[in-house]
């Protein structure tokens, strides 16, 4: 079954609104969000970004693959097609039709290698969706 891809207008190579968002979310939670958003930014030369629904989003061109968001006591590292991603470390949470997220809390260990791999796989997945429909 083919589904149309979600597309966002306005994604750019480096969005100054992301820097503003990061400054507004300084502190321990903001540092966690920034760390993982930087991993998304480094996925490839085609990565673009924007703020959507109040949080930083990483896109392949105009097709989003990941985001970060800060909440009161945790950070979400989210994936727009997370339900389709392999997750052998069982990090993903959520029950939506498409989206999933990893919840990170200060002082709680995270499997950084597994989360980095999820980000890489999300990028590879969106690239295949964009290139092959």
C-alpha positions in Angstrom: 0.0 0.0 0.0 1.5 3.4 -1.0 1.0 6.4 1.1 1.8 10.0 0.1 4.8 11.4 1.9 4.4 14.3 4.4 6.2 17.3 3.0 7.1 20.6 4.7 7.6 23.9 2.9 10.5 26.1 4.0 13.1 23.5 5.0 16.6 25.0 4.6 20.2 23.9 5.1 20.5 25.8 8.4 17.5 27.4 9.9 18.2 30.3 12.4 15.0 29.4 14.1 16.6 26.2 15.3 19.4 28.1 17.0 16.8 30.3 18.7 14.9 27.2 19.8 18.0 25.7 21.2 18.8 28.9 23.2 15.3 28.9 24.5 15.7 25.4 25.7 19.1 25.7 27.4 19.9 23.5 30.3 20.2 19.7 30.7 17.2 18.8 28.6 18.2 21.3 25.9 21.7 19.8 25.7 20.2 16.4 25.2 18.0 17.7 22.4 20.8 19.5 20.8 23.1 16.5 20.9 20.6 14.2 19.1 19.5 16.9 16.6 23.1 17.3 15.6 23.3 13.6 14.9 20.3 14.1 12.5 22.0 17.1 10.9 25.1 15.0 10.1 23.2 12.2 8.3 23.9 13.6 4.8 24.4 16.7 2.6 20.7 16.7 1.7 19.5 17.2 5.3 17.4 20.4 5.7 15.7 21.7 8.8 12.9 23.8 10.1 10.8 24.4 13.1 7.4 22.7 12.8 4.8 22.4 15.6 7.2 24.2 17.9 10.2 21.8 17.6 13.3 21.2 15.4 12.7 18.9 12.5 15.3 17.2 10.2 14.2 16.6 6.6 15.6 15.0 3.5 14.8 18.0 1.2 11.2 18.7 2.2 10.4 15.2 3.6 10.8 15.0 7.4 12.5 12.0 9.0 13.2 13.1 12.6 12.6 15.7 15.3 13.5 16.6 18.9 11.3 18.1 21.5 11.8 19.1 25.1 9.2 18.5 27.7 9.1 19.1 31.5 11.2 16.1 32.5 12.3 14.4 29.3 13.3 14.9 25.6 11.7 13.1 22.7 13.8 12.0 19.7 11.1 11.3 17.2 10.7 9.7 13.8 8.0 10.4 11.3 8.0 6.9 9.9 9.1 5.3 13.2 6.5 2.5 13.0 8.3 1.1 10.0 11.8 1.2 11.4 13.6 -1.9 12.7 14.2 -1.4 16.4 16.1 -4.4 17.8 17.0 -2.5 21.0 13.3 -1.7 21.5 13.8 2.0 22.1 10.8 3.2 20.2 7.6 4.2 22.0 4.2 5.2 20.8 1.2 3.5 19.1 0.5 5.9 16.2 0.1 4.7 12.7 3.4 6.2 11.6 5.3 8.2 14.3 7.4 6.8 17.1 9.7 8.4 19.6 12.5 7.6 22.0 12.1 9.2 25.5 15.3 10.4 27.1 15.6 11.5 30.7 18.6 13.2 32.4 20.6 10.8 34.5 19.1 7.8 32.8 21.4 5.7 30.5 20.6 5.6 26.8 21.9 3.1 24.3 23.6 5.8 22.3 24.8 3.3 19.6 21.2 2.0 19.1 19.7 5.5 19.0 22.4 6.7 16.5 21.5 3.6 14.4 17.8 4.4 14.5 18.5 8.0 13.3 20.7 6.6 10.4 18.0 4.1 9.5 15.3 6.8 9.6 17.4 8.9 7.2 18.0 5.9 4.9 14.3 5.0 5.0 13.1 8.5 4.0 15.7 8.6 1.3 14.4 5.4 -0.2 10.8 6.7 0.2 11.6 9.9 -1.6 13.7 8.2 -4.4 11.4 5.2 -5.0 8.0 6.4 -3.9 
